[in-house]
Amino acid sequence: MGKILKKSKYNFDYIDLGGGMGISYSSINKKLNYQKYNLAINKFLKNHKTKIIFEPGRSIIGNAGVLITKVIYIKETRSKDFIILDAAMNDLMRPALYGAEHKIIPALKNKKKVNKIYEFVGPICESTDKFLTQKKFQKLEEKDLVIICDVGAYGMSLSSNYNVRPKPIEILIKKSKVEVIKKRQKLADLI
Ligand SMILES: Cc1ncc(COP(=O)(O)O)c(C=O)c1O
């Protein structure tokens, strides 16, 4: 950026570094090294009289939310089992929209490992209504709850009533205080 500014010969009042810091959605995602980022910015500011603006999105709230969903049906096939959840792409659009991968964990742990591929999908008949394919997972049964992680950013805000699906309840947990911040929608609310 320093090189570009030198070429432009213009004194910018501010420079907007935008967002994109993100969060680590899985163990293979590399985390941004904020210490290095900070050092690079401070070094830049020593040579440039300008203000820096940030637009962090996911890094503030991405890991503050989870989507708890129930297994409504397990469809077994030879190559994999489809774990059909009661959450769908209308509730969490990121995987369908741009292939985002959100870790899925069981709500209650058991020690029964399965040697099958689980494909976590929603109940909407759209080929994009899927969340994740997981190789090693504990054995799941219908009615089990699973947790889709890190949906605090672009989760509820990207959700919709597609397929006439009412939106879920939203609960805020602060220390031991639990508060309903959005009521579960009813079908009548959509009509
Ligand atoms: C203009 C603008 N700035 C910042 C952000 C935040 O991006 P991120 O969540 O990657 O930090 C967005 C996300 O949509 C955006 O549209």
The ligand as an ORCA input file, in Angstrom:
! r2SCAN-3c Opt
* xyz 0 1
  C     -18.307     -3.242      3.371
  C     -17.989     -4.331      4.340
  N     -17.030     -4.122      5.281
  C     -16.714     -5.091      6.173
  C     -17.340     -6.307      6.177
  C     -16.945     -7.326      7.206
  O     -16.215     -8.368      6.669
  P     -15.664     -9.566      7.610
  O     -16.803    -10.206      8.261
  O     -14.977    -10.445      6.616
  O     -14.703     -8.970      8.584
  C     -18.331     -6.556      5.215
  C     -19.029     -7.828      5.156
  O     -19.995     -8.054      4.494
  C     -18.664     -5.539      4.284
  O     -19.619     -5.742      3.374
*
